[in-house]
Amino acid sequence: MLIKVRVFNEVQVEIMYYQTEIDAAQLIEVAKGRVDMVRNNGKAWAEGAVPFFGKELVDAVVRDNPEEIERNAINAAMAAWLYDSEFQGVTAEQFMASNLDFSLHPSGMVIYNRKWIG
């Protein structure tokens, strides 16, 4: 699975692009231990975790810190998986056949998109 990070300026021109790859099957396996926490905290909490960890990933890319990028890429993808699977009905097969895109806009808003690659 590819995780893409894009940063846009005030006129919506992409000023930074970064991508990394993770093992989605392994991530899903590790995430099993966090399902109860996500269910207990609810949909709004899980939904908020996605842009939070997406922003952490963008910040790590800006700092150009490989260890932070790897850790935050995994955290952002796991937050996305847990939200999508628990509250949006996304299956493991659908998630593993997707790439993730996190875009940071000048307002500080982080947009997450899961793009099916089939």
C-alpha positions in Angstrom: 0.0 0.0 0.0 1.3 3.4 -0.9 0.8 6.3 1.5 1.0 9.7 -0.3 1.5 13.1 1.4 0.7 16.3 -0.4 1.1 19.9 0.9 -0.7 22.7 -0.9 -0.2 26.5 -0.8 -2.7 29.3 -0.6 -3.6 29.0 -4.3 -3.9 25.2 -4.1 -0.6 24.5 -5.9 1.1 21.3 -4.6 4.4 22.4 -3.0 5.4 19.1 -1.4 4.9 15.5 -2.3 6.1 12.4 -0.6 5.2 8.7 -0.7 6.1 5.7 1.3 5.0 2.1 1.3 3.7 -0.1 4.1 2.5 -3.7 4.5 -1.3 -3.3 4.7 -1.9 -6.9 5.7 0.5 -6.6 8.7 -1.0 -3.3 9.7 -4.5 -4.9 9.7 -3.2 -7.7 11.9 -1.6 -5.3 14.4 -4.8 -3.2 14.4 -6.9 -6.1 15.8 -5.6 -5.2 19.3 -7.1 -1.7 19.0 -10.6 -2.5 17.7 -12.1 -2.5 21.2 -10.6 0.9 22.0 -12.0 2.3 18.8 -15.5 0.9 19.5 -15.5 2.2 23.0 -14.4 5.7 22.0 -16.9 5.8 19.1 -17.2 7.1 15.6 -16.4 10.8 16.1 -13.2 9.9 18.1 -12.1 7.4 15.4 -12.9 9.9 12.6 -10.9 12.6 14.3 -7.9 10.3 14.7 -7.4 10.1 10.9 -6.6 13.8 10.3 -4.7 14.0 13.6 -2.3 11.2 12.6 -2.3 12.5 9.0 -1.1 15.9 10.2 1.6 14.1 12.3 2.7 12.4 9.1 2.8 15.6 7.1 4.8 17.3 9.9 7.3 14.4 9.9 7.7 14.7 6.1 8.3 18.4 6.5 11.0 17.7 9.1 12.4 15.0 6.8 12.8 12.6 9.6 12.7 9.0 8.2 12.0 7.3 11.6 9.1 9.7 12.3 7.8 9.4 8.8 7.7 5.6 9.1 6.0 5.6 12.5 3.5 8.3 11.5 2.7 6.6 8.2 1.8 3.4 10.1 -0.2 5.4 12.7 -2.1 7.3 10.0 -2.9 4.2 8.0 -4.0 2.3 11.1 -6.3 5.1 12.1 -7.7 5.1 8.6 -8.2 1.3 8.6 -9.9 1.3 12.0 -12.3 4.1 11.1 -13.0 2.7 7.6 -13.5 -0.9 8.7 -15.5 -0.2 11.9 -17.7 2.7 10.7 -17.7 2.6 6.9 -17.9 -1.1 6.2 -14.6 -1.3 4.3 -13.3 -4.9 4.1 -9.7 -5.9 4.5 -9.6 -6.8 0.9 -10.9 -3.4 -0.2 -8.4 -1.6 2.1 -5.4 -3.6 1.0 -6.4 -2.9 -2.7 -6.1 0.9 -2.0 -3.6 3.6 -1.6 -4.0 6.4 1.0 -3.6 10.1 0.3 -3.2 12.7 3.0 -3.3 16.3 1.8 -2.5 19.4 4.0 -4.1 22.6 3.0 -3.0 26.1 4.2 -5.9 26.4 6.6 -4.4 23.4 8.5 -7.1 21.1 7.3 -6.0 17.5 6.4 -8.0 15.6 3.8 -7.8 11.8 3.7 -8.7 9.8 0.6 -8.6 6.1 0.1 -8.1 5.4 -3.6 -8.9 1.9 -4.9 -6.1 0.6 -7.1 -7.8 -2.8 -7.8 
